[in-house]
Amino acid sequence: MVKAIYHPNAYLSNIKNVKRGLVARTKILNTLEKTHGDARTIGREAELPYGVAMHHLKLLGKEGIVNRKDNRPGIWAMTGFGQKRLVNLH
């Protein structure tokens, strides 16, 4: 059985972490590691509907993992807060 690999910051402390939410947040966080943007763009890049992307961005925002960039209301970016990915240094 293959174990799914989720982004370390996809696990949130204040909600029940179900598989669909972990998958959606992993896609969003992987997208935000490459670029920042509005919820519609992030959703498109992560292959998620706008409503799903916005819902999870708000959840991630409450945990302090993402925020709105430079006081621009529609642009989301990662804060650098939370767990970091472990990188193989070999």
N, C-alpha and C positions, 0 to 999 in steps of 0.2 A: 504494500500500500504506500502510495506516494504522499508525503506530508507537504501540505501547502506552505509556501514561504510568504509571510506577510511583512510589510514594512514595520520596523520596530515602533514607530510612532502611530501605527494604525490602532494599537490597543489603547483604549481610553479608560480612565479610572472611574468616571461617573456614570457609565452606561453599561448595559449588558453587551458584550462583544460577540455578536453572532457572525457567522461565516460571511453572509452577504455584505454586511457592513465593513468587515475587515478587508474583503476583496475590493470594495468601492474605495475605501480610504487608502488602501495600498496603491491603487491606480492613480488616485488624486495626488498622493505624496510623491510618487515616482514622476509624475508630470511636473509638479512644482519643483522638484530637484533640478529639472532641466531649464525651466523658465517660470515666469510669473504671468498672470493674466486675470481676466474676468472669469466669472463662473461659467459662462457659456463657452468660452474658449477652452477652459480647463476641462469641462465636461466633454467637449468634442474630442480633445486630445486623449482623454482617458476612456473614451467610448462609453460615456454615461449620459443619461438624460440631464437636462439643465436642473430640474428639481432635485434629483438625487445628488448631483454635484453641490448645489447650494446647501442642501441639508447637511451634508458631511463637512463642507467647509465651515459652516456655523458650529458644528460639534467640535471640529479641530480648533476653531478659534476660541471656544470656551475653555479648552485645555491649554491654550497658549502656544500651540504648535504652529499655527498659521495666523496671520493677521492681514489687515488691509494695508497695503504698501503706501508709504508717504502721504497718508491722509487722503488718498484717492479712494473714494468709496467703493469702486468696483474692482480694484486690482488686488489680488490676493498673492501673498508670498510666504515662504517658510520663515520662522523666527530664529531657528537654530536651537530652540529649546527642546528638550526631550532626549530620548535615547538616540545614540548614533549607530550607524551600521558598523558592523565589525568587518574589517578589510583584511584579507590575507596578505601579509607583507612579504611572502616568499618570492 
